């Protein structure tokens, strides 16, 4: 069995387990937890297109996530837009904000890019918390975020909504796998490896980075909309820099630059968070220590333990 076949088998097993767990184990807790994992995993694989594939460290993705959530919420509650068009608008909102942020942030690179995306995201957080209080609800947020009303299915039943999340996640995962294996994905890897040589070969490095950022913004927008609907609530906290920090930790923990890694990182992060928060109030510090140890001893993340799951050298999806 080839490395790629092993990676695909492992991916299929993990996805099957995530889908089956809440159906097998009793209680709403598991349904809600795995729903949360799938939404964050969708966010993380979009983030990794920028971070792991293109090589740009962004601390601005919280703003993209929150923009998607607020776009869908405002459209549905204030303008009575149905769920699917509002979800599409959330993806568009995240993509447009990513494009706008990229116009400024992509003028620099490296640490300066990371700091500039952080500054832009915090500006969005301040706007949502204060200046746009009439729209966002300020620090109180907006309660009663709706769920889909489709095909006569009661999506206010958490198991039914979980099924909807699974469908969106699998579609997003399939699209990302195709993108990463396409000439576009290979060009992004070339930019990451050596942007000067990529430019000499004829690639427009700036445009490729902008395109990756926009695609990543669309994934963040959809994730934010699904998260707000899952929680029936959205607040400016979704736009806070700590949210960007969490997705960075998840991605590095799982293994950046791989399709499987961010999903593994999200699952481990959320499961540890769920268990540790019931034991101690200092659970975030313990998670930080685990992250430090993982970066020291697992340089390729958890996915690096499964050699067949890695696609960095092959340039394709596992």
N, C-alpha and C positions, 0 to 999 in steps of 0.2 A: 504494500500500500504506500502510495506516494505521500510526501509531506502535506501537499495541498489537500489530498483526499482525507487524510487524518484530521486536518484542521476543519474541513467542512463537516466531517462526522461529529467532531467535538462541538462545533457550533450548533448543529442540529440537536444534539443531546441536551445542551444547556437550554436552548430555546424551548424544547419539549418539556423539560423539567420546570421551567418558569411558568409555562402555560398550565401544566398539570397540577402543580402544588396547591393552588387555591381551590382546585376542583376536588382534590383528594382530601386535604386537611380541612377539618371543620372550623367554623368561626369566621366572622367578618374580618378579623385582624389580618389574616393571611391574604385575603382578597385585596384589602387596602394596601398592604405592604408591597405585594408583588405588582400591583397597579402603579404604585409610586416608583418602584424599581424600573419598570418598563418606560415610564415617562422620562425619568432621569437618564436612562440608557439612551433614549432617542436624542436627548439634549447632548449627551456626552459624545456620541458618534458624530454628531454635527460639529461639536467643538473640536474633536480630534482631526477633522479635515483641515482645520486651520493650524492646530498645534502640532499634531503628530505627523501629518502628511506634508503640509506646506512649511512647517518649521517656524511658525509665528506664535509667540506667547501672548495671548489676549486676556486681559482682566476686565474686558468690557461686555462679556457675554451675558452677565446678569441683566443688563439693560435690554438686550435683545429678547431674553426670556420674558421679562416683565412687560415689554411692549406688546408681545404676542398675547399675553394674558389680558392686559387692559383693552387691547383692540377688540378681542372677541367679546369681553364682558360689556363694554360700552355699546357695541353694536347690537347685542342681543337685548340688553336691558333698556337702553334709551331709544333705540330705533327699530326694535322688534325684528331684527334680521334673524333668519333661521340659522341653525347651528352650523351646517356644512359651509354655507357662504361666509359665515363669520370665522370659521376655522381657516378657510382659504385666505381671508383678509388678515388673520393673525400671522400666517406664513408670509404674506406680502409685507405686512408691517415690519416684521423682523428683518426681512431682506432689505427693505428700503432704509431702515435705520442703520443696518450694517453697511450699506452702500455709502450713506452719509458719513458715518464714522470713518470708513475707509478713505474717503476723500482727504481727511485730515491726518489720520494715524499712519496711513501707508506712505506718507512722505518721509517717514523715518523707519528704522528697523531695530531689531534687537531689544535691549532693555528700554530704549526710548519709546518703541512701539507699545510695549507692555504698559509703561507708565502713562502714555497718552490715552490708551484705551481705558485705563483705570480712571483717569481724570474725566473723560467724557461720560463714562458710566455713572460716576458719582454726581455729575451735573444732572443727569436724567433722574437719579434718585432724589436729589434735592427738589427738582421741578415737580416730581410726583408727590413728594411729601408736603410741599408748601404752595408753590405758585399755581399748580394745576389741581388744587384741592377740590375745586368744584366738580372736576371730572373724575378724579381718582379716589376721592374720599379722604385724602390726606393720610395721616398715620393710622386712622381708624380703618381704612380700606373699604372695600365693597363686599357686602355679604349677599348671599342668595344667587351666586353665579349659576346660570342654568346648565343643564345637560342636554344631550340631543333629544329630539322628538322625531324619531324616524321609524318607519315601517310598523308603527303600532307597538313598538317594544318599549317597555318601561325601563329606561336607562337610569332612573333614580334607584333602581335595584343595583347594588354595587357589583353583583356578579355579571349582570348584563352590561354594565358600563365597562367592566373589566374586559369583556369580550370585544367591545368596541376599541379599547386601548390596544389590545393584542393585534387587531387588524391594522390599525394605523402604524403600530410599531413595525410589523412585518413588512408593510409597504415601504416605510422609511428605510428599513434595513436593506431591502432588496435594491432600492434606488441607490443607496450609498455604496453597496457592493459593486453595482454596475459602474458608478462614477469612478470609484477607485481603480477598477480594472480597465477603464477606458483610456484612450490617449490623453484625455484631460487629466486623469489621475496620475498617469505616468509623467506628464509634464510638471505637475505639482511636485512630484518626488524629485524630479531633476532640479527644480528651483530650490528645494530644500537642501539637496546634496551640494550644489554649487551654483548660486544664482548668477555669478559672473560668466561661467561657462555656458549656462543655459541661455543667457542673453546672446552670447557669441554664436550659439547654434540657431538663433532666430526666434527664440521664445520672447514674448512680451511679458517680462517678469511682473511688472506692475499690474497689468490687466489680469494675469493669472491669479495673483494674490487677491485682487479685488473680487474676482469671480468666486474664489474659495470662501472669502469672507461673507459674500452675499448668500451663497448656498447654505453656509453654516448659520447665518441669520434666519433663514427660512425654517430650518430645523428647530432653532431656538424658539421662534415664534409659535410653531405648532406645539412644542413641548409646554410652553407657558400657558397656552390656551387649555390644553388637556389638564394641566396641573390645577389651574384655577377652577375648572369644572369639577375635578375630582374632590377638591377641598370645599367646594361651594363658597369660596372666599379668595380674595386677592388683596394684597396690600403692597406698599412700596418696598417692603422688606425683600420682595422677590427681585428687586433691582439693586439690592445692596451688594457691595464688593465681596462680601463673604460668600455669596452665592457663586460668584465666579471662582473664588478660592476652592469651594467644595468640588466643583466639576473638574478643576485642575487636579486636585488630590485624587479623585476617582479615576481620572484618566491615567495618571502616572502610576497609581497603585495597580491598575489592571494591566497596563502596558500600552504606552502611546505608540501611534503609528500602525496599530493593528486594528482590524475590525472587531475582533473578539475582545480585546483588552478593556476598552471602556465599559463594555457590558459586564464583564467580570468585576471590574473595579467598583461600579455602581452597586452591584449585588452584595459584594463583601462590605462595602462602606455602610450601606443601609442596614444590613443584617447586624453588623457590629454595633451600629448606632442604636438599633432597637434593643439589643440585649444589654449593652453597657449603660444606657440611660435608665434602665430599671434597677441597676445596681448602685450607681454613683452619680452625683451631680457633676462630677468632673470628667464625664465621659468624653468630652471633646479633646481634653488634654491627653487622654489615653489614646484616642484615635490619632492625634498628632504624633505621639511616640511610635505607634505602629507604622505610620506613614514614613517616619524617619528611618526606622529599621528596614522597611521594605525598599526604600530607595538605596540603602547601603548594600543589602544582601540580595535584592532582586532587581538588578539594574535594568532588566527588560520587563519588569512588572510580573504579575501573576501569569499572564499569557506566555511569558518566557519559559515557564515551567513545562509548557506543552509545545515542544519544538515545532510540531506540525501545524500549530495554530498561527505561527508568525508568517507574515506576508511581506515584511519590509524588503528582504533581499529579492523576493520574486516579483515584487511590484504589482501583485494582484490580490484580490480578496480571497480569504481562506475558504 
